């Protein structure tokens, strides 16, 4: 069965890891996946997942999040404690200008801007009136097509991400977009796959955005941000929602066009077998 251990009185502006040991001496290192940021609700660690090679993805090295424009002073302290080397920003240029990231003024990580348009493309908002008339299924289908387009049109950006990661030994890195669910979700999927994590766990990680990114709460912010208050929250919900079919559309497209997801990583992303071995050496532990 399940059991729960609750800790009280721990400072909220720090990160904790727990070493759990059973009566046979088996140990597992565990950490809270979501980080305690007030200004970025979908900021989390990609560590802790078991791999098919018998290892575990390291905690504290690979992070994913939504936008970083609303970090407060306490958030900045926690952010600095992560000692990041790289930040990958998948937002469009206009998104970056509208909501510039708030980062520490000292020891600032290298920011690599890799704009990916489909994740929240203006074309979506331009088409929304017609899409809404066609019903919620049309909006959901549009989001599915967006995820397919990550593979069809934006592999260069993801390839550049891997290139930058491999260029710095044992780099701690963060990748993000606006909500931290679509563009970021696909990036997390191919990173975890390259490390040997099973697809069911990759989908589990993807779906955690449904817990940490409250779609209904974000609808009003989205309406105001893009001037689409005339569109109903119900109509916009499929765009903000997190659904299995979205990430499956991207993975299936990669597999169909290149034979397997591994072939997609090799051909479109440029990730060699040696690269994957090196990533596993750096980011997995026995």
C-alpha positions as CSV (number, residue, x, y, z in Angstrom):
1,X,0.0,0.0,0.0
2,X,0.9,3.7,0.1
3,X,2.3,5.6,3.0
4,X,3.0,9.2,3.5
5,X,5.7,11.1,5.4
6,X,5.0,14.8,6.2
7,X,7.7,17.2,7.2
8,X,6.8,20.4,9.0
9,X,8.8,23.6,9.7
10,X,11.1,23.4,6.7
11,X,12.1,26.8,5.2
12,X,10.1,27.3,1.9
13,X,13.0,29.2,0.2
14,X,15.3,26.1,0.1
15,X,15.4,22.8,-1.7
16,X,15.5,19.5,0.1
17,X,16.5,16.0,-0.9
18,X,15.7,12.9,1.1
19,X,17.6,9.6,1.2
20,X,15.1,6.8,1.9
21,X,16.5,3.5,3.2
22,X,14.5,0.3,3.7
23,X,15.2,-2.5,6.2
24,X,17.3,-4.3,3.6
25,X,19.7,-1.4,3.1
26,X,18.2,-0.4,-0.3
27,X,18.4,3.4,-0.8
28,X,16.7,5.9,-3.1
29,X,17.3,9.6,-3.3
30,X,14.1,11.6,-3.6
31,X,13.2,15.2,-3.9
32,X,10.2,17.4,-4.3
33,X,9.7,17.7,-8.1
34,X,8.1,21.1,-8.1
35,X,10.4,24.0,-6.9
36,X,8.9,26.6,-4.5
37,X,8.7,29.5,-6.9
38,X,5.8,32.0,-6.4
39,X,6.4,33.6,-9.7
40,X,6.7,30.5,-11.9
41,X,4.0,27.9,-11.1
42,X,5.3,25.1,-13.4
43,X,9.0,25.1,-12.4
44,X,10.2,21.6,-11.7
45,X,13.1,19.2,-11.6
46,X,13.4,16.4,-14.3
47,X,15.4,14.2,-12.0
48,X,14.5,11.0,-10.2
49,X,13.1,8.9,-13.2
50,X,14.5,5.4,-13.5
51,X,16.1,4.5,-16.9
52,X,16.0,1.3,-18.9
53,X,19.7,0.9,-18.2
54,X,19.2,0.5,-14.5
55,X,20.2,4.0,-13.5
56,X,18.2,7.1,-12.4
57,X,18.2,10.6,-13.8
58,X,20.1,12.9,-11.4
59,X,18.2,15.4,-9.3
60,X,19.3,19.0,-9.4
61,X,20.7,19.2,-13.0
62,X,17.8,19.4,-15.5
63,X,15.0,21.8,-14.9
64,X,11.9,22.9,-16.9
65,X,9.5,25.8,-16.3
66,X,7.2,28.4,-17.7
67,X,8.0,32.1,-18.1
68,X,10.5,33.7,-15.6
69,X,9.2,37.3,-15.7
70,X,7.4,37.3,-12.4
71,X,10.1,35.9,-10.1
72,X,10.1,37.8,-6.8
73,X,13.2,38.4,-4.6
74,X,12.7,35.2,-2.7
75,X,12.4,33.3,-6.0
76,X,15.7,34.9,-7.1
77,X,17.5,33.5,-4.1
78,X,16.2,30.0,-4.8
79,X,17.0,30.4,-8.5
80,X,20.6,31.3,-7.7
81,X,20.9,28.2,-5.4
82,X,20.4,26.0,-8.5
83,X,23.7,27.2,-9.9
84,X,22.5,27.0,-13.5
85,X,24.9,27.2,-16.4
86,X,22.4,27.4,-19.2
87,X,18.9,28.6,-19.9
88,X,17.0,27.8,-23.1
89,X,14.2,30.2,-23.9
90,X,11.7,28.7,-26.5
91,X,9.4,31.8,-26.5
92,X,8.9,33.9,-29.6
93,X,10.7,37.2,-29.7
94,X,7.5,39.1,-29.0
95,X,6.8,37.0,-26.0
96,X,10.3,37.7,-24.7
97,X,9.8,41.4,-25.2
98,X,6.4,41.5,-23.6
99,X,7.5,39.5,-20.5
100,X,11.3,39.7,-20.2
101,X,12.8,37.2,-17.8
102,X,13.8,38.4,-14.4
103,X,17.2,36.7,-13.6
104,X,19.9,37.2,-10.9
105,X,22.1,40.2,-11.6
106,X,25.2,38.3,-10.6
107,X,26.3,34.8,-11.7
108,X,23.7,34.9,-14.5
109,X,23.5,31.7,-16.6
110,X,24.1,31.9,-20.3
111,X,20.7,32.4,-22.0
112,X,20.2,30.7,-25.3
113,X,17.2,32.1,-27.2
114,X,15.6,29.4,-29.5
115,X,12.3,30.9,-30.5
116,X,9.7,28.3,-31.5
117,X,6.6,29.9,-33.0
118,X,3.9,27.2,-33.0
119,X,3.8,26.8,-29.2
120,X,1.7,29.9,-28.9
121,X,1.7,31.3,-32.4
122,X,-0.1,34.6,-33.1
123,X,-1.7,32.7,-36.0
124,X,-3.7,30.8,-33.4
125,X,-5.2,33.9,-32.1
126,X,-5.9,35.2,-35.6
127,X,-7.8,32.0,-36.3
128,X,-9.5,31.6,-33.0
129,X,-12.8,33.2,-34.0
130,X,-13.2,30.7,-36.8
131,X,-11.9,27.8,-34.7
132,X,-14.4,28.6,-31.9
133,X,-17.3,28.6,-34.4
134,X,-16.2,25.0,-35.4
135,X,-16.3,23.9,-31.7
136,X,-13.8,22.8,-29.0
137,X,-12.7,19.8,-31.1
138,X,-11.3,22.2,-33.7
139,X,-9.2,24.0,-31.0
140,X,-8.0,20.7,-29.7
141,X,-7.1,19.5,-33.2
142,X,-5.2,22.8,-33.8
143,X,-3.1,22.1,-30.7
144,X,-2.4,18.6,-31.9
145,X,-1.1,20.1,-35.2
146,X,1.1,22.5,-33.2
147,X,2.7,19.6,-31.5
148,X,3.3,17.8,-34.8
149,X,5.0,21.0,-36.1
150,X,7.7,20.8,-33.4
151,X,9.0,17.8,-35.3
152,X,8.3,19.1,-38.9
153,X,9.6,22.6,-38.6
154,X,11.6,23.2,-35.4
155,X,14.0,20.4,-34.9
156,X,16.9,22.8,-35.4
157,X,16.1,24.6,-32.2
158,X,16.1,21.3,-30.2
159,X,19.3,20.2,-31.9
160,X,20.9,23.5,-30.9
161,X,19.8,22.9,-27.3
162,X,21.6,19.5,-27.2
163,X,24.7,21.0,-28.9
164,X,24.9,23.7,-26.1
165,X,24.3,21.2,-23.4
166,X,27.1,19.0,-24.6
167,X,29.5,22.0,-25.0
168,X,29.7,22.5,-21.2
169,X,30.8,19.6,-19.1
170,X,28.1,18.6,-16.5
171,X,26.1,21.7,-17.3
172,X,23.1,22.4,-15.1
173,X,20.4,23.7,-17.3
174,X,16.8,25.0,-17.5
175,X,14.5,25.1,-20.6
176,X,11.3,27.0,-20.7
177,X,8.6,28.6,-22.7
178,X,5.6,30.7,-21.5
179,X,3.4,28.0,-19.8
180,X,6.1,25.3,-19.6
181,X,3.8,22.6,-21.1
182,X,3.9,22.4,-24.9
183,X,7.3,23.5,-26.3
184,X,8.9,22.7,-23.0
185,X,7.0,19.4,-22.8
186,X,8.4,18.2,-26.1
187,X,11.9,19.2,-25.1
188,X,11.6,17.3,-21.9
189,X,10.3,14.3,-23.7
190,X,13.3,14.0,-26.1
191,X,15.8,14.8,-23.3
192,X,14.4,12.0,-21.1
193,X,14.2,9.6,-24.0
194,X,17.8,10.3,-24.8
195,X,18.6,9.4,-21.2
196,X,16.8,6.0,-21.5
197,X,13.5,6.9,-19.6
198,X,10.5,4.8,-20.6
199,X,7.8,6.5,-22.6
200,X,5.1,5.9,-20.0
201,X,7.2,7.9,-17.5
202,X,7.9,10.6,-20.1
203,X,4.1,11.0,-20.5
204,X,3.7,11.1,-16.8
205,X,6.2,13.9,-16.6
206,X,4.4,15.7,-19.4
207,X,1.0,15.4,-17.7
208,X,2.4,16.8,-14.4
209,X,1.8,20.2,-16.1
210,X,-1.9,19.6,-15.6
211,X,-1.2,19.6,-11.8
212,X,1.1,22.6,-11.7
213,X,-0.3,24.8,-14.5
214,X,-3.9,25.6,-13.6
215,X,-5.4,26.1,-17.0
216,X,-8.7,27.6,-15.8
217,X,-6.9,30.1,-13.7
218,X,-4.7,31.2,-16.6
219,X,-7.5,31.8,-19.1
220,X,-8.2,35.3,-17.9
221,X,-4.5,36.2,-18.0
222,X,-4.4,34.9,-21.6
223,X,-7.5,36.8,-22.7
224,X,-6.1,40.0,-21.4
225,X,-2.6,39.4,-22.7
226,X,-3.7,38.9,-26.3
227,X,-6.8,41.0,-26.3
228,X,-9.2,38.1,-26.8
229,X,-11.7,38.8,-24.0
230,X,-14.5,38.2,-26.5
231,X,-13.7,34.5,-26.7
232,X,-15.2,32.3,-24.0
233,X,-13.1,30.5,-21.4
234,X,-14.6,27.2,-22.5
235,X,-13.4,27.8,-26.1
236,X,-9.9,28.6,-25.0
237,X,-9.6,25.8,-22.5
238,X,-8.3,23.1,-25.0
239,X,-5.4,25.4,-25.8
240,X,-4.3,25.8,-22.2
241,X,-5.1,22.2,-21.2
242,X,-2.5,19.4,-21.0
243,X,-3.6,16.2,-22.9
244,X,-1.9,12.9,-23.7
245,X,-2.9,13.3,-27.3
246,X,-0.8,16.4,-27.7
247,X,2.6,14.9,-26.8
248,X,1.6,11.6,-28.5
249,X,1.0,13.5,-31.7
250,X,4.6,14.9,-31.7
251,X,6.2,11.5,-30.8
252,X,4.1,9.7,-33.4
253,X,5.1,12.2,-36.1
254,X,8.8,11.8,-35.3
255,X,8.5,8.0,-35.3
256,X,6.5,8.0,-38.6
257,X,8.7,10.4,-40.5
258,X,12.0,8.9,-39.3
259,X,11.2,5.3,-38.5
260,X,11.7,5.5,-34.7
261,X,12.2,8.3,-32.1
262,X,15.8,7.3,-31.9
263,X,16.3,7.8,-35.6
264,X,14.6,11.2,-35.3
265,X,17.1,12.2,-32.6
266,X,20.0,10.9,-34.9
267,X,18.9,12.4,-38.2
268,X,16.9,15.5,-37.4
269,X,18.5,16.5,-34.0
270,X,22.0,15.3,-34.8
271,X,22.4,13.3,-31.6
272,X,24.9,10.4,-32.0
273,X,25.2,7.3,-30.0
274,X,28.3,8.7,-28.4
275,X,26.3,11.9,-27.5
276,X,23.6,9.8,-25.8
277,X,26.2,7.8,-23.9
278,X,27.8,11.1,-22.7
279,X,24.5,12.5,-21.7
280,X,23.8,9.4,-19.6
281,X,27.2,9.6,-18.1
282,X,26.6,13.1,-17.0
283,X,22.9,13.1,-16.0
284,X,22.3,9.5,-14.7
285,X,23.5,7.8,-11.6
286,X,23.5,4.2,-10.4
